Amino acid sequence: MADDPFLNKDNLMTKSAKKSSSVYRMVVLMIVMVCGVYICSICLKQLNFQTKSRFLSIVIDRPCEPPNIEEWEAPYVHFPGPQTYSRAECRCNPVRYFAILSMQRSGSGWFETLLNSHINISSNGEIFSVKVRKSNASTILDTLDKIYNLDWYSSAAKNECTAAVGLKWMLNQAEILARYKPFINSTLLIPNLRQVEDMSTQALEYFKSTRHIVVYYEDLVQNRTKLEEIQDFLRVPRRNLESRQVKIHKGPLSEQVENWKDMEKTLKGTKYESFLYGDYRK
């Protein structure tokens, strides 16, 4: 009786080996596919993250949009970049520069404290009263750079969202002590008033091509809406401005001058006569 070739032991072992090999191949293929899918998902996540990072970087580095202002106002709008800190979210907020030109004993100190009570205004006082800061052109420019670049530290310094920054410059530097009653030379009174008037006229003439606003002490005392006009000039939100400065001259003018009668006699009948009736008791 002949043996059946299909029932041969060697044939059975070969078929079993072939079947096991196919299973192994399938397992390896599945593992490779799973690994491939996992690696692809990781790559896609990394690519997506890098794309977002590049997009965010572009947004951060994007220059500030032009502010919504009139064309004539463009030269007066600035975007300072302080060296000592970051303006953060306010870096695209425009800043306007200003200077207060004033005679001494004219109420400019009180006016400045009113400005500094506004959260977005920083007026740094008589910066150039310190001699070394005005010793030469280089020190003057360096000081102005620090002020207008928002790098100047003073009691008036605000935060990164400052919208108007400036200083005060006195047109005269005569010192008058408030606790004394001055004795005014009536002979020189009219010439001195003319000199002050000429000085003010020259200052206005010099700055006529520069955007400016004229503020009188009488405006601040008698017309409180003038402060709103000043805030509009500086393009800052309107706020109720206050000052803690105490007025040192109280009572009528006739009680503030030693030789008041001589002054009356000198000024009556002149264009300066109205100065005799300026009674600012507030």
Sequence and secondary structure as in RCSB ss.txt:
>XXXX:A:sequence
MADDPFLNKDNLMTKSAKKSSSVYRMVVLMIVMVCGVYICSICLKQLNFQTKSRFLSIVIDRPCEPPNIEEWEAP
YVHFPGPQTYSRAECRCNPVRYFAILSMQRSGSGWFETLLNSHINISSNGEIFSVKVRKSNASTILDTLDKIYNL
DWYSSAAKNECTAAVGLKWMLNQAEILARYKPFINSTLLIPNLRQVEDMSTQALEYFKSTRHIVVYYEDLVQNRT
KLEEIQDFLRVPRRNLESRQVKIHKGPLSEQVENWKDMEKTLKGTKYESFLYGDYRK
>XXXX:A:secstr
    GGG HHHHHHHHHHHHHHHHHHHHHHHHHHHHHHHHHHHHHHHHHHHHHHHHHHHHH      S  GGGGG
G B    SSS  GGGTTS BEEEEEEE TTSSHHHHHHHHHTSTTEEE   GGGSGGGGSSHHHHHHHHHHHHTT
   STT   TT  EEEEEEES      TTS     HHHHHHHHHHHHHHHHHHHHHTTTS      HHHHHH TH
HHHHHHHHTT            S  S GGGT TTHHHHHHHHTTSTTGGGGG     
